[in-house]
Amino acid sequence: MNILVSGCCGHIGCHLCALLLSKGNSIIGIDNLSTGHPENKTLLLEQLNLRFIEHDICQTLSIDEHIDQIYHLASRASPRHYYEAPLETAMANSIGTLKMLELAKEKNARILFASTSEIYGNPEMHPQNESYIGAVSPVGMRSCYSESKRFGETLMTIYSRSAVADTRIARLFNTYGPNMAFNDGRVIPNLIINSLNNESITVHGKGMQTRSFCYVSDTVRGLYKLMESDYNKPVNIGNSQEIRILELANIIKKLCDSDAAIEFMERFEDDPDKRCPDISIAEKYLGWKPKVGLEEGLRLTISWFKENMMIP
């Protein structure tokens, strides 16, 4: 098939392209390079059957060839990045999603939207299943991301209900693994880099807030299975192994053989107390669940950071 991937130079995007190429597909990769790791672009350009286009998805894109599928991943996903560019983030998930839907309509292509667990906000239901409508502030610091992702899901649903486009919605929980940007700002890269450098390891609040972390190979496999399925309602893609941030910091410190001290800082505004997916729909309709355990995934990720940061 001929498949378009927006946000192809991002962490998940580059791994998804590798999976799709391994299955014999041709890829059109779209990215404006605002936050994608530069090395990911280099890796993609080395691939056969992949054509890269530097493009802002909020602008109309003209593609001559036929497209069978669109994976729409393009968006700033790290709080550090969307705090710095809130308007651009909101536009990518709203106007950009509309542009991708119009392209899907034009090409009669199935389209998958990479939504987020952030649509659940600071949840009152735990773990979160897809029927939960969330507890999200429309005016908080994270709203440029969470609310625009919610609106992106609305656009996808409108196009689906009116039979204008064949849509899929994936609600991604925290994903980690090799090829993450060093300046990503999210918790696992921060903890690894500080541990390897024996610098103070920053934990916000008392570290009692929980998250779940899905290794990137599991995430992209879930995206692929959703795209290939007949299921067109939102699906949680994440790991249901829940962990406190302080426990995560101590595990990473141990795996890095680090002497770094843990420093407690003030929590961010709208930082959720709990976040963990109910993945029963993915298990039932996609036959998907994570295969890589947290400690195994962290070892692989730390190894990649060591090699690419040139730390012995």
C-alpha positions in Angstrom: 0.0 0.0 0.0 0.9 3.7 -0.3 0.7 5.1 3.2 1.1 8.7 4.4 2.5 9.3 7.9 2.3 12.8 9.3 4.7 13.5 12.1 7.1 10.9 10.7 10.2 12.3 12.4 8.7 12.1 15.8 9.6 9.3 18.3 6.5 7.2 17.4 6.4 8.2 13.8 9.9 7.0 12.9 9.2 3.6 14.6 5.9 3.3 12.8 7.5 4.1 9.4 10.0 1.3 10.1 7.2 -1.2 10.8 5.2 -0.2 7.8 8.2 -0.4 5.5 9.1 -3.9 6.9 5.7 -5.0 5.6 6.4 -3.9 2.0 4.5 -0.6 2.0 5.6 2.7 0.4 5.6 5.7 2.7 5.1 9.4 2.2 6.5 11.0 5.4 5.3 14.5 6.4 6.9 16.6 9.1 7.7 20.3 9.7 10.6 19.3 11.9 9.4 21.5 14.8 10.1 18.9 17.5 11.2 15.7 15.7 14.6 14.3 16.5 17.0 15.3 13.6 18.5 11.9 13.6 15.1 10.4 12.9 14.9 12.3 9.6 18.3 11.0 8.7 17.3 7.5 9.4 14.1 7.9 7.3 16.0 9.4 4.3 18.1 6.3 4.2 15.1 4.1 3.6 14.0 2.8 0.2 10.3 3.3 -0.6 10.0 6.4 1.6 9.6 9.9 0.3 9.9 12.7 2.8 8.1 16.1 2.5 8.8 18.9 4.9 5.4 20.4 5.4 3.2 22.1 7.9 0.0 20.1 8.1 -2.1 23.2 8.8 -1.5 24.1 5.1 -3.1 22.3 2.3 -1.1 19.4 0.9 -1.2 18.3 -2.7 -0.4 14.7 -3.4 -0.6 13.3 -6.9 -0.4 9.6 -6.2 -3.0 7.3 -4.7 -3.0 7.0 -0.9 -4.5 3.9 0.8 -4.0 4.9 4.5 -3.1 8.0 6.5 -1.6 7.8 10.0 -2.0 11.3 11.5 0.5 11.6 14.3 1.7 15.2 13.7 1.6 17.3 17.0 3.8 18.5 19.7 3.3 15.9 22.5 5.6 17.0 25.3 4.4 19.5 27.8 7.7 21.4 27.4 7.0 21.8 23.7 3.3 22.6 23.8 3.8 25.1 26.6 6.3 26.9 24.4 4.0 26.8 21.3 0.4 26.5 22.5 -1.3 28.0 19.4 0.7 25.9 17.0 -0.2 22.8 19.1 -3.9 23.7 19.1 -3.8 24.3 15.3 -2.1 21.1 14.5 -4.7 19.0 16.2 -7.7 21.0 14.9 -6.9 22.7 11.5 -4.2 20.1 10.8 -6.6 17.2 11.5 -9.2 18.8 9.3 -6.7 19.1 6.4 -5.7 15.4 6.9 -9.4 14.4 6.9 -10.0 16.3 3.7 -7.0 14.5 2.1 -8.5 11.2 3.3 -11.8 12.1 1.7 -10.1 13.1 -1.6 -8.0 10.0 -1.8 -10.7 7.6 -0.3 -8.1 6.6 2.3 -8.6 5.2 5.8 -7.3 7.6 8.4 -6.0 7.0 11.9 -5.8 9.9 14.4 -3.2 9.6 17.2 -5.1 11.0 20.1 -3.9 10.9 23.7 -4.7 9.9 27.3 -4.6 13.6 28.0 -8.2 13.8 26.8 -9.1 12.2 30.2 -7.6 15.1 32.1 -7.2 14.5 35.9 -9.5 11.4 35.8 -12.2 10.6 38.3 -12.5 7.1 36.9 -9.5 4.7 37.4 -8.3 3.0 35.3 -9.7 5.0 32.4 -11.8 3.2 29.8 -13.0 4.7 26.5 -16.5 5.5 27.7 -15.2 7.9 30.3 -15.6 11.5 29.0 -12.8 13.0 31.1 -12.2 15.9 33.6 -10.4 18.4 31.5 -9.9 22.2 32.1 -10.5 24.2 28.9 -8.4 27.0 30.2 -5.5 25.2 31.9 -1.9 25.2 30.7 -2.4 21.7 29.2 -5.6 22.6 27.4 -3.9 23.7 24.1 -3.0 20.0 23.8 -5.8 18.1 25.6 -8.7 20.1 24.3 -7.4 20.2 20.7 -7.0 16.5 20.8 -10.6 16.2 22.0 -11.7 18.4 19.1 -9.6 16.3 16.7 -11.6 13.3 17.9 -14.8 15.2 17.3 -13.8 16.0 13.7 -12.9 12.4 13.1 -16.3 11.3 14.5 -18.2 13.8 12.4 -16.5 12.5 9.2 -17.1 8.9 10.2 -20.8 9.3 11.1 -21.5 11.1 7.8 -19.6 8.4 5.9 -17.2 11.0 4.5 -14.1 9.2 5.8 -13.2 5.8 7.2 -11.6 6.7 10.5 -9.8 5.2 13.5 -9.0 6.9 16.8 -6.1 5.7 19.0 -5.8 7.2 22.5 -2.1 6.8 23.3 -0.8 6.6 26.8 2.9 7.5 27.6 5.2 5.9 25.1 9.0 5.6 25.5 12.0 3.9 23.9 14.9 4.5 21.6 15.0 7.6 19.3 13.4 9.9 21.8 14.7 13.5 21.6 17.1 14.4 24.3 15.2 17.7 24.9 11.8 16.0 25.0 11.2 17.1 28.5 9.1 14.1 29.5 9.7 12.1 32.5 11.7 9.0 31.2 14.2 10.9 29.1 14.7 13.4 31.9 15.3 10.7 34.5 17.6 8.7 32.3 19.8 11.7 31.2 20.1 13.0 34.8 20.9 9.6 36.1 23.6 8.9 33.4 25.1 12.3 34.1 24.9 11.9 37.9 22.9 15.1 38.1 20.1 15.8 40.4 17.0 13.7 39.4 14.0 16.0 39.4 10.7 14.5 40.8 7.7 16.8 40.8 5.6 16.9 44.0 6.2 13.9 46.2 6.3 11.6 43.3 3.1 9.8 44.4 1.3 10.5 41.1 1.0 7.5 38.9 1.5 6.8 35.2 1.8 3.8 32.9 4.5 3.5 30.2 4.2 1.6 26.9 7.4 0.6 25.0 7.4 2.1 21.5 7.3 -1.3 19.7 4.1 -2.2 21.5 2.6 1.2 20.7 3.3 1.1 17.0 2.1 -2.5 16.8 -1.2 -1.4 18.5 -1.5 1.5 15.9 -1.0 -1.0 13.1 -3.5 -3.5 14.4 -6.1 -0.7 14.9 -5.6 0.6 11.4 -6.1 -2.9 9.9 -9.1 -3.6 12.1 -12.8 -2.9 11.4 -13.2 -1.1 14.8 -13.8 2.6 14.3 -14.4 3.9 17.9 -11.7 5.2 20.2 -9.3 2.6 21.5 -6.8 3.0 24.4 -3.3 2.0 23.4 -1.0 1.8 26.5 0.4 -0.4 29.2 -1.9 -1.2 32.1 1.1 -1.6 34.5 0.8 1.5 36.8 3.7 2.9 38.7 4.4 5.9 40.9 6.8 8.5 39.5 9.1 8.2 42.6 9.3 4.4 42.1 10.1 4.9 38.4 12.9 7.4 39.3 14.5 4.9 41.7 14.3 2.0 39.1 16.0 4.2 36.5 18.6 5.4 38.9 19.4 1.7 39.8 19.5 0.6 36.1 21.8 3.5 35.3 24.1 2.6 38.3 23.8 6.3 39.3 24.7 8.1 42.5 22.5 11.1 41.6 20.3 12.5 44.3 16.6 12.9 43.9 15.3 16.5 44.2 11.7 17.3 44.7 10.2 20.2 42.8 6.8 21.9 42.7 4.2 20.0 40.6 3.1 21.4 37.2 -0.4 22.9 36.8 -3.1 20.4 35.9 -0.6 17.5 36.5 -2.9 14.4 36.8 -2.8 12.4 40.0 -3.4 9.1 38.2 -3.2 7.8 34.7 -3.6 4.2 33.6 -5.5 2.6 30.7 -8.2 0.0 30.6 -7.1 -1.9 27.5 -9.9 -4.5 27.4 -11.3 -3.1 24.1 -7.8 -3.4 22.5 -7.5 -6.9 23.7 -11.0 -7.9 22.5 -11.2 -6.2 19.2 -7.5 -5.9 18.1 -6.1 -9.0 19.8 -3.4 -6.6 21.2 -1.7 -6.1 24.5 1.9 -5.0 25.4 4.7 -7.5 25.3 7.6 -5.6 26.7 7.8 -5.2 30.5 8.8 -1.9 32.0 12.2 -2.9 33.3 13.1 -4.6 30.0 12.0 -1.5 28.0 13.9 0.8 30.3 17.1 -1.3 29.8 16.8 -1.0 26.0 16.0 2.7 26.3 18.9 3.4 28.6 21.3 1.5 26.3 20.2 3.6 23.4 20.7 6.9 25.4 24.2 5.7 26.5 25.2 4.9 23.0 23.9 8.2 21.5 25.0 10.4 24.3 28.4 8.7 24.1 28.4 7.9 27.8 30.4 4.8 28.7 
